[in-house]
Each structure stands twice: as structure tokens, then as C-alpha cells.
């Protein structure tokens, strides 16, 4: 199942970066629901536990550069730290 494969990757701290033409049929259906042709999904951790994820999707089929993915990862890390700080206070 798509979600269990993606959940495994996200729990390991890995991002999912995909272009719709390279995805399985089930994964393509999910992107189709979003109207997306490409996307990056980044895990958000709070206190070393998977809290959720943040997704960035494109209407055109494009590959994301390592620099773009790193910038998105930094954003997700900052978001996780801010949420964790709010929960601690």
C-alpha cells in the first residue's frame, strides 16, 4: 500500500521526492487527487518522534534539486522545533 511504504520512509527520516511519471499507479492516483505532477514530502519530527509531514507539490513535472530539498528539510525542522517548543511551554 502506498501510505505504508511512504510512512516507513518518513519514519526513517527520509524525504519522498517524486515526479508523477515515475510513480506506481496507486501513487499516481494520490498525486492526481492533488492535481500535482511532482512533489516533495518531508517528515516533521518533534522530540525524535514523527509528528507528521509537510508536502510541497508542483503543477508541472519537474525534478527537485538537492538544494531545494535541503531548504524544505530545514523548513520542516524549524516547524518541528517550534511546535515542540510550544508543547513544552
N, C-alpha and C positions, 0 to 999 in steps of 0.2 A: 504494500500500500504506500502511496506517495507520502502521506503525512508521517508514517512511522520511519521511513528512510530519512526524510528531512529532519525529523525530531532527533534521530540518532546523531546526525551530523551536527545539528545545533547544540545538543548536549555536550558534544566533544569540543565545542568552541569553534567549529568550522563554519565558514560562510557558505551560502549557496549562491553561486553566480551562474546564471544560465541565459541562453538565447533559445527562444521557443523551438526553433527547428532542430535543436539537439536533445530535446526532452522526450520522455516517453509519452505515449498517448494520454495517460491519466494526468501527467504533469502539464501537458499542453492544455487540457481542459481547464485546469485551475488558472493558468495564465489567460486563457480565453475569457473566463469569467471576469477577470480584472481588466480585460481589454489591453493586455500587455504583450509585447513581443520580446522583451528582455527584462531581467531584473536581478537584484542582489538582495538576499535576505541575511541579516546579521543577528546573531544571538545577543541578548541583553542578560547579563549576569548581575545578581545582587548577592553579595557575601558568598561568592563562589557557587551560587545556585542559579540554574536557568530560570529567569523571571518571565521571559517572553522573547520577542524578536521584533525587529524593525525591518520593513521592506521598502525598497526603492525600485520602482518599475518604470520602464520606458515604453513609449508607444511605437518606437522603431526598433528593429532588430540590430542591436549593437553589443559589442563586447566591452566590458568594463576593464579599465586598466588597473594594474596593481595599486597605483597611487590613488585612484578613485575608491577602490575597495578599502584601502587603509584609512582614508578620510572618513568613510562611512563607519568603519570599525571604531575609530576614535569617537565619533558621534555617539555610537551605541554605548561605549564605555562611559562617556560623560553622563549620558542619560541614566545608566545603571547606578553610577555613583551618586547622582543627585537624588534618585528615588530611594536608594539605600540610606542616604543621609537623612531624608525626610522621615523614613520609617524608624530610624534610631532616635530621633529627637522627640 
